[in-house]
Amino acid sequence: MFKFIIGVVWFLITIGALIYVWRSPQSTSAKILWTLGIFFFPVLGPICWILFGDRS
């Protein structure tokens, strides 16, 4: 049950990061690169976006 809860929380964080990526004022190419990073690095992608992504 604990793994399920962690999985759901991580899924919500990933979806939230993707929503913030596509709502940001960055260029389309930057949005695509961030999206690919989030998908190909499912643990580090959202963390990197939170730390380094949108600086506005």
N, C-alpha and C positions, 0 to 999 in steps of 0.2 A: 504494500500500500504506500509506503514511504517513497519508493521509486516512482510510482505513478504520480504522486503529488509533485515531486521534483520535476518530472517530465512535463507536467501541465504548466508549472510555473515557468520553466525554461521556454516552452512553446509560446506562452504569453509575452515573455520578454522579447523573444525573436520577432513575433508579430508586431509588437510595439516599436521595436527598432526599425522595422521595415516601413511602418507608417510614418515615423519621424523622418526617415530618409527621404521618402517621396513627397513629404510636405515641406522639406527644407528648400531654401532659395538657391541651392547649388545647381550647377549645370547638369544637364541630362546625363552626360558621360560620367560625371562624378557619382550620380545617383545609381547608375548601372553598375559601376565598379563597387560601390558600397553594398549593393544588393548581392552581387556575386560573392563578395567577401563574407557576407552574413550566411549565404547558403553553403559555400564551400568550407567555411570554418564555423560550424554551428555553435561552438563554445566561445571562441575568441572573437568572432565577428560582431555580435551585439555588444560585447564588452568594449571592443575597440571603438565602435560607433559612439558609445556613451562617453568614453574618455577623449576621443580625438575627432569625432565626426563634425557636428554642427557647432561652429564657433561664433554664431551670430548672437 
